[in-house]
């Protein structure tokens, strides 16, 4: 693709044609499962599978850690790849997303997300093994021209090995975070934790489960 676009741009610049290439969109296309989510068990399965496939150089271990981290923080993939070690504050038990010149969130501001117990060991490991300015998830893929494709290809391999439908995307982890949090927190709290600006968006991401309904009505 890169070679083709380079040649296309070169010939256009020499006046050989006047056509423009359509902008490439490597964002994940979500299918029929757009409004669903991963279970915690599925996330754990993908995490284990990623580390099973991992070697020192192939990046699967990084993606496995990213899967677990994203599910329990709700970070977007772009935010995840920019996250630096210094953004993980173990003392306060929070991950800071955005708010720095080199890390700008989609909505243009920053937020803090509480470090869940499930990912505290992972966060502790990341802080202990990486210098403060290192991109803890994105560094392995910096030599790729299209970071998203390299990252997502490995995610898809892990997901497929576990046997999860291909319509479940990496962004589904963000849906999962909202769903799990929405079982016990108010939509306004979910908005704050996930950095959403529109109430309607949160309602689309939050889904009532049978278990959450049972808990809510337990004392009726």
Secondary structure as GFF3:
##gff-version 3
##sequence-region A 1 220
A	DSSP	alpha_helix	2	13	.	.	.	ID=ss1
A	DSSP	alpha_helix	40	53	.	.	.	ID=ss2
A	DSSP	alpha_helix	60	73	.	.	.	ID=ss3
A	DSSP	alpha_helix	77	82	.	.	.	ID=ss4
A	DSSP	three_ten_helix	85	87	.	.	.	ID=ss5
A	DSSP	beta_strand	88	89	.	.	.	ID=ss6
A	DSSP	beta_strand	94	97	.	.	.	ID=ss7
A	DSSP	beta_strand	111	114	.	.	.	ID=ss8
A	DSSP	alpha_helix	117	129	.	.	.	ID=ss9
A	DSSP	three_ten_helix	139	141	.	.	.	ID=ss10
A	DSSP	alpha_helix	147	162	.	.	.	ID=ss11
A	DSSP	alpha_helix	172	182	.	.	.	ID=ss12
A	DSSP	alpha_helix	187	194	.	.	.	ID=ss13
A	DSSP	alpha_helix	199	205	.	.	.	ID=ss14
A	DSSP	alpha_helix	210	216	.	.	.	ID=ss15
###
